[in-house]
Amino acid sequence: MKNNFLLLLFFVVTVMSSGCTNNNSRPADMPKLVSCVVTVLSEGQPLADVDVAFHSADPTFKWGSNATTDHNGKAVMVTYGQFFGAVEGEYSVTVTKLERETFDKDRPPKQIKVFTLTDAQYTDPKKTPLKINVSGKTAQTFDVGKTGKNVLRLESPM
């Protein structure tokens, strides 16, 4: 029994020390990041729980930033999901707040509607009219107008 315990302890220590740790080190080629806060409003009122993302026109650019707005409509932009700030440059900005239709679990539909609560143009990097020029510490406010359910896509239920 003592040998089994020692074997188990050895196994646990080996697994924990063999790369199962989270590496929070910044990529060596990551450019300098600057503080960037975006505020999203709907008809002048803060819009909470909105996904905000920056998209470069350069298809080889790999440092896009994103964040989710808080109850005040503010999103503190993050690069690679863990590094606060954004790379300086010009971006198209997408603003997405999704909702899925509800259904009776005993009779699921053949397709489920996925709605965006903002105008669908704000969900497409090529169509969004929202732009930002990140240069030094940047803060910008966007008002996406009236919200409402706009069908974005159909999904198959699982």
C-alpha angles and dihedrals in degrees: 000000000000090000091052091052092049091047091050091047090050090050093050093048091047094050093046093051097044102080104295091123126104111253107214094173116132115248110258093233096048111123122231113288124218129200112269128177123182124194119202120202134182111208089336096312125108114262112214129202095022120148111229121192135178119220125192121214087226107091091205093055109112103178103084117154132217143173143164122246121246126221089285091055091251123139121189103208119236130191121217088002094281113048115084115230139031135260112259113258145085121299143177109235124219122198117194132176111173133195128179122215115253122236142178108273090215091059109029115188123243089246134020121216116230113204130198112212091209126059109289092238089072091062096059119075090208096049104035115111089205114107134170133191108206107205118154116324103354134193123174136170125214125191110203094189124224119005126216140140111292116175106241101174146333122247133192114242117243 
